[in-house]
């Protein structure tokens, strides 16, 4: 009887699709993570590390630039320019959706406090309670 | 019978290594962006329970001026002495943690100056692990303070 010669199979893991999987994951992370709804360049005020707390994901943003230009974002969409009087309308809409919506105030350290005060007043009027003033870490300072 | 066994040299596929590495890089880049997003928390009082009559109590009154100077209970300082805020508030609050702290900032003052003061006061709260009653007066309240000061 003739024994059939066993064909030697080369063992290998198919890796052709690996790159595709990797790219898929990258795209997934890029789309699913909500990061930086606002890209306005401002010079943030500094505060000591102990006072700084993490910004909750999905927080609404109100941006005040050095020149008093105001931008808002509900935390999902990119920030857009608004008139100072429109802050209260926007904030009321956020509070309507989620009464405990955290709101982040990103204001330039050189901005006039009056502009920020108007924003805080508008948020107060809209019924917001949870505010955060975005800051940078203080270098070497604080305890 | 002679067995013809082909020698196989074991090998770990490394072609995808670069992809995995890139994936990790992207992941870490995203997470580090999050951790730098931090801010000073400030809770506004809920609107429903505005007490009509508050007991007259001595509060800590900090006033900030456009010139970069500020006053704590009418004692003037410049913004470089912000550490004084910490010491003063700490000494007062240790006796009564619920002492109201009013940060009255002039409209023309710099937001950065106000944040320096606010962050010092917040630091007291963090160090004492207490919720301090910090007030950023609204416009009406501020006007009332201004009138009150004018009458002095």
Interface residues (C-beta under 8 A of the other chain):
Chain A: X5 X8 X10 X11 X12 X13 X15 X18 X19 X21 X22 X23 X25 X26 X29 X30 X33 X35 X36 X45 X46 X47 X48 X50 X51 X52 X53 X54 X55 X57 X64 X104 X105 X107 X108 X109 X110 X111 X112 X113 X114 X115 X116 X117 X118 X120 X121 X123 X124 X127 X128 X129 X130 X131 X132 X133 X134 X135 X137 X142 X143
Chain B: X4 X5 X6 X8 X13 X15 X16 X19 X20 X22 X23 X26 X27 X30 X33 X34 X35 X37 X38 X39 X40 X41 X42 X43 X44 X45 X46 X47 X64 X105 X106 X107 X108 X109 X110 X111 X112 X113 X114 X115 X116 X118 X119 X122 X123 X126 X127 X136 X138 X139 X142
